[in-house]
Amino acid sequence: MLDPLPCLELRVLMMIGLFNITRYEAVFNGFGEIERSTALTVDCGICHATSSSGDQTLAHLPGGTLIRWEHCGTHKAVSNAKIAEWDRLALARI
């Protein structure tokens, strides 16, 4: 049986401000770092709706992405490093 503590840590660390990233797609550079997010699926901590945004609907910033929630209008900038952290935590859970 798996220790429940790592799962709890994963749940806490995946939360980015008001959003919980559940899936993402990205363009990676030669070092394996995220260069640009091309799709994000996030759960909103305000309205509790799940939303997916593609490359055309994401606002790309230097080193990150601006997520805007269509349902409630909430928005949040998230760094590429934080998105990559979610990936590392998800792989550690397996």
N, C-alpha and C positions, 0 to 999 in steps of 0.2 A: 504494500500500500504506500502511496506517495505521501510525503509530509505535507500537510495543508498550508504550512507557513510560506513556502515559496509561491504558491498560488495566490495567497493574500498579498504578498509583496508585488507580484506581477500585476494584480488588479489595481493596486494603489499607484504604482509607477506608470501604468499605461494612461492614467488620467492626466490630461494636459489642460490645465485650467478648467474651463467649463465643458470640455469635450473628452470623450473616451474614443481613441482611435481603435477601430476594429479591423481595418484592412487598408492597405495602401499599395500603390504602384508608383514606381519612380524610374528616372534615368540615372544611372550610376556612372561615376567617372572611373578612370583607370586604377584608382586606389580602392575601389569598392565603396566609396562614399556617395551619398545621395547628392546629385547635382541639381535635380529638380523633381518635385512631386508631380505626377501626372494624373493621379486619381486618389481620392481619400473617401473612406466610409467612416463616419463618426456618429457617436451617440451624443446628444446634447444633454448637459446636466441641468438646463433650465426647463425646456419643454419636453424632454425625454423622448423626442422623436429621433429616428435614425435617418441620416441623409448621406447620399453618395454624390460626390462632385468629380467631374472629369477635368481634363486639362484646360478646356475652354472656359470653365466656370470658376476655376481657382485663380486667385490673384497671386502671381509669383513675385516674391521679394528677394533681394540679395540674401542668400543663405537660408531662405525659408519660404513659407506659404501663408497666405491669409485665407482662413476658412470663414465663410459667411453662411449662417444658417437661414435658409429661406423661410422656414416655418415661423420662427420667432424673431428674426432679425439680429440675433446675437452674432458677434464676429470675434475672431481670435487669431493672432499671428502665432505660428509655431515654427520653430527652427528645424532645418533638415536634420541636425544632430539629434533632436528630441524624437523625431520620427524614426530615425535609425535605431535609437535606444529601444523603441517599442519592438522593432524587429529582433534585436538581440535578446530581449526578455521573452518574446514569444518562442524563439528557438531554444532558450534555456529551459523552458517549461516542458518541452518534448522529452 
